[in-house]
Amino acid sequence: MCLTNCRLALVTLGAVGTVLLLAGPAHAEVVQLAAPVQSIDAVLNNIRNWLVGISAALAAVCFTVAFLRRMAGAGDPSEIEKSKTSFRAACVGLVGVLLTPVVIEVLKGFVGA
């Protein structure tokens, strides 16, 4: 039994050694995880674009909630008033989201960037 285990260990060791010898020298590849930053302006534009996208999605959710409140209200005056308030808030938020790039460009013009 011990002889069989020794032979198995030697064969395994020989196979591993052969693989290591044939593999050649090891080298590591450099993996770049993130894109290089081109400029601060590009980074700020990307952040602005992400925030505008997320805010627009939230405005769409607010419109959906207001619509569902209106439909579920079934003529109840308090629910209809709540849905109108939700619609107004969603509209104000959406206008703010749409005007954000314009406001930032105007501020860049004032600052001279």
Sequence and secondary structure as in RCSB ss.txt:
>XXXX:A:sequence
MCLTNCRLALVTLGAVGTVLLLAGPAHAEVVQLAAPVQSIDAVLNNIRNWLVGISAALAAVCFTVAFLRRMAGAG
DPSEIEKSKTSFRAACVGLVGVLLTPVVIEVLKGFVGA
>XXXX:A:secstr
 HHHHHHHHHHHHHHHHHHHHHH          S     HHHHHHHHHHHHHHHHHHHHHHHHHHHHHHHHHHTT
 HHHHHHHHHHHHHHHHHHHHHHHHHHHHHHHHHHHT 
